[in-house]
Amino acid sequence: MAKLMIIGCGGVAGVAIHKCCQNSEVFDTLVLASRTKQKCDKLAEELTKVSKTKILTEEVNADHAEEVEALIRKHEVDAVLNLALPYQDLSIMDACLACGVDYIDTANYEPEDTDDPVWRSRYEKRCKELGFSAYFDYSWQWDYRERFEKAGLTALLGSGFDPGVTSVFAAYAKKHYFDTIKTIDILDCNGGDHGYPFATNFNPEINLREVSAPGSYMENGKWVEIPAMSIHRQYDFEGVGKKDMYLLHHEEIEALGRNMPEVERIRFFMTFGESYLTHMKCLENVGMLQTTPIDYEGHKIVPIQFLKALLPDPASLGPRTVGKTNIGCIFTGIKDGKEKSVYIYNVCDHQACYREVGSQAVSYTTGVPAMIGAMMVVTGQWKRPGVFTTDEFDPDPYMDALNRWGLPWVVDENPVPVP
Ligand code: NDP
């Protein structure tokens, strides 16, 4: 029985909270803490009627570690699941360390203010040394390793679908299907249609920052960076059909590249429709994706944050989104001296997710693994002092949990390779 604090109450958190409430044998108490407490109250009211899990709610600004710390102490929780934004990762990790509790999240640290001189000088050094220029990287959170080790605490980073499940798929393929993995292609396909000309399926600011940045992949241990959207392929996805996909930089490439150095090439592709790309390009061209504040009639506004306020709330897309997602990894390598390839993937239906938890599949495929990651840590199945990504533990209990909690997976031992 565990008492879990969940920080954030947006699209992903909504699903994770539903799932924790379905899993009341493990999560007997939840403390929901977010910037807008009414969202927590609304969910608590709805779920208390149908779940044995006791739910408490609080307001918190998780930018301030001391506010998080005060709540952890007040409620004596066993672990914190961070489902706010990547901007809050470090302050929440600090609070967990100060209070001696475990930490779980779904996305690696990224600063809100990319002009901050301390962050920028380290960022520019990293761009030069490593060769990728994404704003997010693991180095900030990996720096907490020694502190978590000394404190005997576990920090599990990136337990969403991608990153998260995709890295568990890699660990599973390595354990059960290969002696050596040579290449990994991570394919994220969203075949859903929400009927809007333009909307993002998760937090618009984080999503647009990620997609408009240069792409990159890893080859023989080195990063290769390419202009945004300049590598394009088409793939025929089970359950979805043919889709255009583009190579992006993504978190799990960094973690897998470090933890599986024998892999010769790791790439990440995401599907985008014509309308999404045209809108994004136009918004970028007029400066709406800028992360630096501008002066507007005496007010400072950050264009991408203003844009977020205009776009549909991802949490509101659930009722209107139809179609399926298909996310997985194609592995090639050697087993018993023979070349082989394996594709492990999950197909998830937007409307089925909506009927179950009131959310579309992008939030669902992130929120379910977030609950599973928290369950792995609080039940002791993935409990080790230090800071880890999901490829660093035994994948089997996590893979079983995916089948049980709504994200069943398929192993195809004869996949079509990415052209
Ligand atoms: P949303 O914007 O829908 O929700 C974010 C929530 O965090 C909101 O409730 C927001 O409060 C709250 N929040 C923001 N700032 C603070 C703060 N300073 N203190 C307390 N609460 C705060 O985002 P999503 O649910 O779409 O995404 C959540 C996380 O999941 C993100 O980190 C995202 O990158 C990650 N993600 C990971 C994926 C994966 O596969 N690994 C895929 C998709 C998302 P308010 O309600 O007031 O706005």
Boltz pocket constraint, residues with backbone or C-beta under 6 A from the ligand:
constraints:
  - pocket:
      binder: B
      contacts: [[A, 7], [A, 8], [A, 9], [A, 10], [A, 11], [A, 12], [A, 13], [A, 33], [A, 34], [A, 35], [A, 36], [A, 39], [A, 60], [A, 61], [A, 62], [A, 63], [A, 82], [A, 83], [A, 84], [A, 85], [A, 86], [A, 88], [A, 106], [A, 107], [A, 158], [A, 159], [A, 160], [A, 161], [A, 162], [A, 163], [A, 164], [A, 201], [A, 202], [A, 203], [A, 206], [A, 314], [A, 315], [A, 362], [A, 365], [A, 366]]
      max_distance: 6.0
